[in-house]
Structure formats: structure tokens, C-alpha cells
Amino acid sequence: MSQELARRLTDPTVIMAVLVAISVFATLYTLVGPYFASGDLDKRMKAVSSEREQMRARERARVNAELNGGKVSLRGQNNKSVRSIVEKFNLRAALADENTMNKLRAAGYRSQNALNTFLVARFLLPFLFLMVVGLYIFGGGHMSTYPFMVRIFTVVCGGFFGFYLPNIMISNKTKKRQLSIKRAWPDALDLILICVESGISIEAAMRRVSEELVEQSPELAEEMVLTTAELSFLQERRMAYENLCNRTGLDMVKAVAQALIQAERYGTPIAQALRVLAQESRDDRMAEAEKKAASLAPKLTVPMIVFFLPVLMAVIMGPAGIQVADTFK
């Protein structure tokens, strides 16, 4: 049974049919997907609003604790089952470091429950992948022609993949989020500059810009709303700008945050600094677009050779081949 299944799976016609089906599905999904995609702006704004309420609650708890001379407990309401697993196996000390929470924030996950879920996933997925790969290889009789140590190595590789899968997903989420922020950041700086030069404070400017950019980049709008909330509730305004840098992880955002921190500290005007930084951001975006355009020709070489050249040769040589076949007949 397994040999028959392997023979069918390795049949070139089956492989070609599967590749064609995947290509058709990917094309249809790319064309039709945006029309059925449900907007999650309300969900994002609701999450930001809840984050603001949690921030207000944390600050009130801190002030009350300082007045009472006690310590502050900032633990939020988390998933009890996930939190119990983390506390039982002490996963926070074993799997988390000082940069783990920063990575989650850069990916858009800011709650304590997100950290617990991430740690539980890193703890359970290796065993799950070990079990699935082991059942597939040893229980299903696959790779029976390979040596025993090769099959064991394959199972161990499956476990390692399960261990690093959460990190890969967080890294991909972070890259997509940073790309969205990077594309909309020059426009956001221009709008902030216009608001600041018109006499609006930086908090009101960020709030106004977040409303304008919510369609273009919900991620950047979310970060600006959070920064506005932190400017209102945190002890030092510098901490709000530093938190913005940590959540985004972009150099252009860090440069603007440093300019705002210096303006807050020394009382210098920030309009000129924002104008220069906005121009630099636009230049960087244009340079990146030119770089992608310059690399387009080498990237198209392989698809043209693989897909266009055989079709072109068939169109050119096909009639001649048919005439030669008729002549020999």
C-alpha cells in the first residue's frame, strides 16, 4: 500500500497536476482575496482603547501602592490554563530573556497573555512535531528503505522545527509590521510637521495623524495612538518615545524619537528637525524603490528561461517539426 502511494505521489503527471492546481488557487486567491478580506480596523482600535484603559489602571495602581507604601502588582487577567503551564514548568526563566517581550511587542503582541502563549507554544510544539513525524515515519512505514539513524535524525529535525516555529512566525509578523510602518512613516512625518507648524501639540498631532493614516497603515496608527496614551499617563515623556522605538525597531523611528526627546529636554523647536527627517525618510523610501527596480531584471531571468523560452521554442519549432514529420510519413 505504501509503495503504491509512493509511486502515485512520485508520478510526474500527479506532480504537474498538483503544481497547476496550486498555481491556479494562488492566482485566484491573489485576485479575489482582497474583495473578501474583512477589515480589522475596529478590532485594532478596540485593542488600542483597551490598552489605554489598562495603562490607566496600572498607573493608578502604582500611585496607590506608592501612597500605601506597598509593592505594585501589575499582573493582568490572562488565560488561566496557559498561565498555569508557564508557572508550573517555570517557562519564563527557561525560554524567555530580556528581548523576548520586545520581539513580541515589535510583532504587535503586547499583553502578558501573549508572552504566556508564546512560551507554551515553544514548550509543546516540539513534542507535538516529534510525535507527528515519528508516527508518520515509524507508524506509517515511510522511509523504510533509509537507515534507522537517518529516520531518527528526521524525527529530531521535526522536533527542532517545532521548537523554532513560534520564533519564525513572530519574525515574519514583525517584518510585515515594520514594512507597513516604514512605507507610511514619511507621510506621517509630513502630516506631523504640518500640525506642529500650525501650533498643535505633539500629542494632538499624533492623534490627528493616526486618524488620517488608519486606512494606509493600521499598524502605524495603532503605535501613534499608544504613544499618545503613554505621553498622557507615563511619568516621563521620554519613556513614551523610547517605548515607540522598542515597539517598532526601525532606525528612522529612533531618529525622530531622539529628536523629540532632545526637544522635550532642551526646549528646542522640532519643526526644522522633523522637516529634515521627513526628507531623509522620503529619500530612503525612494532609494529602496530604485533598488528593487534595479534588481527586477535579474529576478525575471530565471522565470523567463523556465516558462517563456520553452513556449517560444515550441511556437517557433512546432510548425517545422510538423512539416518534417509529414515529409517522413
Secondary structure as the mmCIF struct_conf table of DSSP 4:
data_model
#
loop_
_struct_conf.conf_type_id
_struct_conf.id
_struct_conf.beg_label_comp_id
_struct_conf.beg_label_asym_id
_struct_conf.beg_label_seq_id
_struct_conf.end_label_comp_id
_struct_conf.end_label_asym_id
_struct_conf.end_label_seq_id
HELX_RH_AL_P HELX_RH_AL_P1 SER A 2 LEU A 9
TURN_TY1_P TURN_TY1_P1 THR A 10 THR A 10
HELX_RH_AL_P HELX_RH_AL_P2 PRO A 12 PHE A 36
HELX_LH_PP_P HELX_LH_PP_P1 ALA A 37 GLY A 39
HELX_RH_AL_P HELX_RH_AL_P3 LEU A 41 ASN A 68
TURN_TY1_P TURN_TY1_P2 GLY A 69 GLY A 69
HELX_RH_AL_P HELX_RH_AL_P4 LYS A 80 PHE A 89
TURN_TY1_P TURN_TY1_P3 ASN A 90 ASN A 90
HELX_RH_AL_P HELX_RH_AL_P5 LEU A 91 LEU A 95
TURN_TY1_P TURN_TY1_P4 GLU A 98 ASN A 99
HELX_RH_AL_P HELX_RH_AL_P6 THR A 100 ALA A 106
TURN_TY1_P TURN_TY1_P5 ALA A 107 GLY A 108
BEND BEND1 SER A 111 SER A 111
HELX_RH_AL_P HELX_RH_AL_P7 GLN A 112 GLY A 134
HELX_RH_PI_P HELX_RH_PI_P1 LEU A 135 GLY A 139
BEND BEND2 GLY A 140 GLY A 140
TURN_TY1_P TURN_TY1_P6 HIS A 142 THR A 145
BEND BEND3 TYR A 146 TYR A 146
HELX_RH_AL_P HELX_RH_AL_P8 PHE A 148 GLU A 197
TURN_TY1_P TURN_TY1_P7 SER A 198 GLY A 199
HELX_RH_AL_P HELX_RH_AL_P9 ILE A 202 GLU A 212
BEND BEND4 LEU A 213 LEU A 213
TURN_TY1_P TURN_TY1_P8 VAL A 214 GLN A 216
HELX_RH_AL_P HELX_RH_AL_P10 PRO A 218 PHE A 233
BEND BEND5 LEU A 234 GLN A 235
HELX_RH_AL_P HELX_RH_AL_P11 ARG A 237 THR A 248
HELX_RH_AL_P HELX_RH_AL_P12 ASP A 251 TYR A 266
HELX_RH_AL_P HELX_RH_AL_P13 ALA A 271 ALA A 294
TURN_TY1_P TURN_TY1_P9 SER A 295 SER A 295
HELX_RH_AL_P HELX_RH_AL_P14 LEU A 296 PRO A 303
HELX_RH_PI_P HELX_RH_PI_P2 MET A 304 PHE A 308
HELX_RH_AL_P HELX_RH_AL_P15 LEU A 309 PHE A 328
#
